[in-house]
Amino acid sequence: MVAVVLAQTNDSSQASKPGRRPQLSASAQNPFTVKGTGFRKGERVHVVVKGSGGAVAATTRANRQGRFRVVLKGVKGCDSVNVAATGSMGSHASFNLSSYVCP
């Protein structure tokens, strides 16, 4: 499995706090799992994955450390996808899994 990930984060309220910038990444392929860090404590986070098969979404809540993990069933493991997480307190992170080679 080879993946190319382009990442982007944006949270002006936390940009000046070192180590607190929201980050988002894929942590598993099957089922497709996304993890987030640097979000605000207890923040409600809406995660959307868009690929050729449409969009899949889930909502979760960041823990005390600003972390979360969410499983998104229905995402094709070999698909190129755009993933975005938007928090209720203004945190935002996204990435593009632009190249995925399957075994």
MDAnalysis code that builds the backbone (N, CA, C; Angstrom):
import MDAnalysis as mda
import numpy as np

u = mda.Universe.empty(309, n_residues=103, atom_resindex=np.repeat(np.arange(103), 3), trajectory=True)
u.add_TopologyAttr("name", ["N", "CA", "C"] * 103)
u.add_TopologyAttr("resid", np.arange(1, 104))
u.add_TopologyAttr("resname", ["MET", "VAL", "ALA", "VAL", "VAL", "LEU", "ALA", "GLN", "THR", "ASN", "ASP", "SER", "SER", "GLN", "ALA", "SER", "LYS", "PRO", "GLY", "ARG", "ARG", "PRO", "GLN", "LEU", "SER", "ALA", "SER", "ALA", "GLN", "ASN", "PRO", "PHE", "THR", "VAL", "LYS", "GLY", "THR", "GLY", "PHE", "ARG", "LYS", "GLY", "GLU", "ARG", "VAL", "HIS", "VAL", "VAL", "VAL", "LYS", "GLY", "SER", "GLY", "GLY", "ALA", "VAL", "ALA", "ALA", "THR", "THR", "ARG", "ALA", "ASN", "ARG", "GLN", "GLY", "ARG", "PHE", "ARG", "VAL", "VAL", "LEU", "LYS", "GLY", "VAL", "LYS", "GLY", "CYS", "ASP", "SER", "VAL", "ASN", "VAL", "ALA", "ALA", "THR", "GLY", "SER", "MET", "GLY", "SER", "HIS", "ALA", "SER", "PHE", "ASN", "LEU", "SER", "SER", "TYR", "VAL", "CYS", "PRO"])
u.atoms.positions = np.array([
    [0.843, -1.161, 0.000],
    [0.000, 0.000, 0.000],
    [0.896, 1.234, 0.000],
    [0.653, 2.163, -0.922],
    [1.386, 3.415, -1.015],
    [0.376, 4.541, -1.035],
    [0.594, 5.558, -0.246],
    [-0.348, 6.668, -0.207],
    [0.398, 7.989, -0.258],
    [-0.195, 8.943, -0.914],
    [0.318, 10.306, -0.921],
    [-0.726, 11.149, -0.224],
    [-0.349, 11.833, 0.835],
    [-1.288, 12.614, 1.600],
    [-0.863, 14.076, 1.572],
    [-1.791, 14.929, 1.187],
    [-1.575, 16.364, 1.244],
    [-2.416, 16.862, 2.401],
    [-1.835, 17.616, 3.313],
    [-2.569, 18.046, 4.495],
    [-2.669, 19.557, 4.566],
    [-3.775, 19.994, 5.159],
    [-3.985, 21.414, 5.363],
    [-4.724, 21.574, 6.677],
    [-4.297, 22.520, 7.486],
    [-5.020, 22.819, 8.708],
    [-5.240, 24.312, 8.771],
    [-6.291, 24.701, 9.487],
    [-6.581, 26.117, 9.626],
    [-7.392, 26.319, 10.882],
    [-6.851, 27.021, 11.822],
    [-7.566, 27.367, 13.038],
    [-6.885, 28.601, 13.600],
    [-7.352, 29.755, 13.215],
    [-6.703, 31.001, 13.610],
    [-6.716, 31.209, 15.118],
    [-7.707, 30.644, 15.813],
    [-7.774, 30.821, 17.259],
    [-6.693, 30.048, 17.991],
    [-6.137, 28.986, 17.366],
    [-5.121, 28.182, 18.026],
    [-3.780, 28.242, 17.318],
    [-3.693, 28.961, 16.217],
    [-2.466, 28.979, 15.425],
    [-1.268, 29.472, 16.222],
    [-1.493, 30.335, 17.219],
    [-0.375, 30.865, 17.988],
    [0.047, 29.952, 19.132],
    [-0.705, 28.892, 19.407],
    [-0.390, 27.972, 20.495],
    [0.389, 26.787, 19.946],
    [1.675, 26.675, 20.269],
    [2.466, 25.551, 19.766],
    [1.875, 24.216, 20.187],
    [1.848, 23.253, 19.259],
    [1.361, 21.922, 19.562],
    [-0.144, 21.795, 19.579],
    [-0.874, 22.883, 19.350],
    [-2.328, 22.836, 19.412],
    [-2.986, 22.992, 18.046],
    [-2.222, 23.009, 16.993],
    [-2.794, 23.142, 15.649],
    [-3.530, 21.855, 15.292],
    [-4.790, 21.957, 14.852],
    [-5.534, 20.752, 14.481],
    [-4.846, 19.983, 13.356],
    [-4.777, 18.677, 13.521],
    [-4.188, 17.777, 12.532],
    [-5.171, 16.644, 12.291],
    [-5.178, 16.129, 11.074],
    [-6.088, 15.066, 10.699],
    [-5.327, 14.074, 9.838],
    [-5.536, 12.781, 10.064],
    [-4.851, 11.774, 9.247],
    [-5.659, 10.484, 9.216],
    [-5.394, 9.664, 8.203],
    [-5.998, 8.334, 8.120],
    [-5.158, 7.399, 8.983],
    [-5.817, 6.593, 9.804],
    [-5.062, 5.676, 10.658],
    [-5.302, 4.215, 10.320],
    [-6.296, 3.932, 9.469],
    [-6.553, 2.562, 9.020],
    [-7.313, 2.603, 7.702],
    [-7.145, 1.537, 6.915],
    [-7.771, 1.455, 5.601],
    [-9.117, 0.732, 5.629],
    [-9.190, -0.374, 6.375],
    [-10.387, -1.187, 6.342],
    [-10.801, -1.602, 7.741],
    [-11.797, -0.977, 8.337],
    [-12.563, 0.121, 7.778],
    [-11.764, 1.430, 7.819],
    [-12.135, 2.363, 6.951],
    [-11.431, 3.639, 6.848],
    [-11.592, 4.396, 8.168],
    [-10.472, 4.700, 8.797],
    [-10.480, 5.338, 10.116],
    [-9.658, 6.613, 10.066],
    [-10.197, 7.670, 10.653],
    [-9.546, 8.976, 10.677],
    [-9.274, 9.343, 12.130],
    [-8.093, 9.914, 12.380],
    [-7.812, 10.408, 13.727],
    [-7.493, 11.893, 13.643],
    [-7.881, 12.593, 14.686],
    [-7.627, 14.028, 14.771],
    [-6.938, 14.358, 16.072],
    [-6.073, 15.361, 16.033],
    [-5.387, 15.860, 17.233],
    [-5.387, 17.385, 17.175],
    [-5.183, 18.023, 18.309],
    [-5.075, 19.476, 18.355],
    [-6.403, 20.205, 18.308],
    [-7.517, 19.478, 18.399],
    [-8.817, 20.126, 18.442],
    [-9.063, 20.592, 19.877],
    [-10.094, 21.358, 20.096],
    [-10.362, 21.861, 21.441],
    [-11.025, 20.791, 22.312],
    [-10.736, 20.842, 23.583],
    [-11.278, 19.894, 24.563],
    [-12.805, 19.867, 24.485],
    [-13.372, 18.680, 24.253],
    [-14.819, 18.515, 24.222],
    [-15.502, 19.037, 22.967],
    [-14.730, 19.496, 21.998],
    [-15.307, 20.072, 20.782],
    [-16.046, 19.010, 19.973],
    [-17.223, 19.341, 19.498],
    [-17.986, 18.449, 18.614],
    [-17.398, 18.606, 17.214],
    [-17.028, 17.484, 16.581],
    [-16.331, 17.513, 15.297],
    [-17.127, 16.737, 14.252],
    [-17.357, 17.390, 13.108],
    [-18.053, 16.774, 11.980],
    [-16.998, 16.394, 10.945],
    [-16.913, 15.116, 10.600],
    [-15.913, 14.606, 9.657],
    [-16.634, 14.174, 8.384],
    [-16.137, 14.653, 7.225],
    [-16.719, 14.294, 5.936],
    [-15.617, 13.738, 5.042],
    [-15.885, 12.581, 4.421],
    [-14.974, 11.972, 3.452],
    [-15.695, 11.955, 2.117],
    [-15.088, 12.577, 1.102],
    [-15.671, 12.604, -0.239],
    [-14.763, 11.857, -1.193],
    [-15.351, 10.911, -1.924],
    [-14.629, 10.136, -2.920],
    [-15.501, 9.926, -4.132],
    [-15.080, 9.058, -5.027],
    [-15.841, 8.831, -6.253],
    [-17.197, 8.187, -5.983],
    [-17.330, 7.514, -4.858],
    [-18.589, 6.864, -4.504],
    [-19.540, 7.767, -3.745],
    [-19.212, 9.037, -3.608],
    [-20.057, 9.966, -2.862],
    [-19.391, 10.389, -1.565],
    [-20.212, 10.852, -0.635],
    [-19.695, 11.350, 0.641],
    [-20.186, 10.484, 1.796],
    [-19.328, 10.354, 2.809],
    [-19.655, 9.652, 4.043],
    [-19.306, 10.610, 5.177],
    [-20.192, 10.731, 6.156],
    [-19.955, 11.676, 7.245],
    [-20.201, 11.025, 8.598],
    [-19.568, 11.596, 9.611],
    [-19.759, 11.157, 10.990],
    [-19.498, 12.342, 11.905],
    [-20.097, 12.298, 13.068],
    [-19.862, 13.336, 14.066],
    [-19.339, 12.659, 15.321],
    [-18.353, 13.307, 15.944],
    [-17.742, 12.770, 17.154],
    [-17.410, 13.936, 18.079],
    [-16.801, 13.651, 19.203],
    [-16.408, 14.693, 20.148],
    [-14.950, 14.482, 20.535],
    [-14.174, 15.562, 20.531],
    [-12.770, 15.496, 20.935],
    [-12.688, 15.244, 22.443],
    [-11.694, 14.456, 22.854],
    [-11.525, 14.159, 24.279],
    [-10.813, 15.318, 24.994],
    [-10.419, 15.107, 26.221],
    [-9.764, 16.166, 27.017],
    [-8.456, 16.646, 26.417],
    [-7.798, 15.766, 25.651],
    [-6.534, 16.132, 25.005],
    [-6.762, 16.705, 23.605],
    [-8.013, 16.851, 23.191],
    [-8.322, 17.389, 21.873],
    [-8.167, 16.369, 20.763],
    [-8.244, 15.082, 21.106],
    [-8.067, 14.004, 20.136],
    [-9.383, 13.278, 19.889],
    [-9.488, 12.680, 18.706],
    [-10.624, 11.827, 18.395],
    [-10.212, 10.804, 17.351],
    [-11.006, 9.760, 17.240],
    [-10.837, 8.730, 16.216],
    [-12.241, 8.357, 15.767],
    [-12.448, 8.294, 14.452],
    [-13.771, 7.964, 13.935],
    [-13.633, 6.982, 12.770],
    [-14.503, 5.971, 12.773],
    [-14.545, 4.965, 11.706],
    [-15.632, 5.387, 10.723],
    [-15.272, 5.421, 9.431],
    [-16.214, 5.819, 8.387],
    [-16.452, 4.640, 7.456],
    [-17.501, 3.910, 7.720],
    [-17.835, 2.737, 6.908],
    [-18.421, 3.204, 5.583],
    [-18.128, 2.448, 4.532],
    [-18.643, 2.790, 3.217],
    [-17.652, 3.542, 2.345],
    [-16.459, 3.811, 2.863],
    [-15.418, 4.463, 2.066],
    [-14.616, 3.373, 1.376],
    [-14.457, 3.485, 0.064],
    [-13.689, 2.499, -0.694],
    [-12.216, 2.651, -0.370],
    [-11.562, 1.557, -0.001],
    [-10.170, 1.587, 0.387],
    [-9.213, 2.002, -0.718],
    [-9.592, 1.823, -1.966],
    [-8.700, 2.153, -3.085],
    [-9.074, 3.471, -3.748],
    [-9.936, 4.230, -3.148],
    [-10.423, 5.469, -3.728],
    [-9.549, 6.646, -3.306],
    [-9.412, 7.634, -4.172],
    [-8.820, 8.913, -3.771],
    [-9.904, 9.671, -3.035],
    [-9.570, 10.238, -1.890],
    [-10.587, 10.897, -1.073],
    [-10.094, 12.245, -0.551],
    [-11.061, 13.118, -0.289],
    [-10.830, 14.368, 0.425],
    [-11.500, 14.213, 1.780],
    [-10.772, 14.525, 2.833],
    [-11.288, 14.369, 4.187],
    [-11.202, 15.714, 4.892],
    [-12.298, 16.126, 5.527],
    [-12.315, 17.391, 6.265],
    [-12.989, 17.188, 7.611],
    [-12.440, 17.830, 8.632],
    [-13.028, 17.803, 9.971],
    [-13.241, 19.240, 10.413],
    [-14.466, 19.552, 10.805],
    [-14.815, 20.895, 11.235],
    [-15.369, 20.826, 12.647],
    [-14.745, 21.565, 13.548],
    [-15.161, 21.568, 14.941],
    [-16.154, 22.669, 15.254],
    [-16.969, 22.458, 16.260],
    [-17.996, 23.414, 16.668],
    [-17.414, 24.679, 17.304],
    [-16.125, 24.639, 17.656],
    [-15.477, 25.803, 18.265],
    [-14.487, 26.455, 17.311],
    [-14.578, 26.120, 16.021],
    [-13.750, 26.787, 15.012],
    [-12.538, 26.026, 14.515],
    [-12.236, 24.885, 15.076],
    [-11.093, 24.100, 14.599],
    [-11.413, 23.495, 13.241],
    [-10.390, 23.369, 12.399],
    [-10.582, 22.775, 11.080],
    [-9.283, 22.135, 10.621],
    [-9.401, 20.951, 10.028],
    [-8.249, 20.293, 9.423],
    [-8.760, 19.465, 8.258],
    [-7.904, 19.276, 7.250],
    [-8.307, 18.472, 6.101],
    [-7.082, 17.843, 5.458],
    [-7.318, 16.804, 4.658],
    [-6.239, 16.219, 3.865],
    [-6.838, 15.548, 2.649],
    [-5.998, 15.296, 1.680],
    [-6.382, 14.626, 0.454],
    [-5.525, 13.392, 0.309],
    [-6.158, 12.252, 0.223],
    [-5.467, 11.002, -0.031],
    [-5.542, 10.843, -1.542],
    [-4.512, 11.386, -2.228],
    [-4.618, 11.563, -3.661],
    [-4.144, 10.383, -4.495],
    [-3.399, 9.481, -3.910],
    [-2.923, 8.336, -4.680],
    [-2.898, 7.141, -3.762],
    [-3.572, 6.090, -4.184],
    [-3.671, 4.910, -3.342],
    [-3.458, 3.687, -4.218],
    [-2.474, 2.923, -3.928],
    [-2.189, 1.728, -4.712],
    [-2.603, 0.520, -3.891],
    [-3.464, -0.305, -4.452],
    [-3.964, -1.482, -3.725],
    [-3.134, -2.707, -4.048],
    [-3.049, -3.630, -3.090],
    [-2.293, -4.866, -3.324],
    [-2.946, -5.725, -4.395],
])
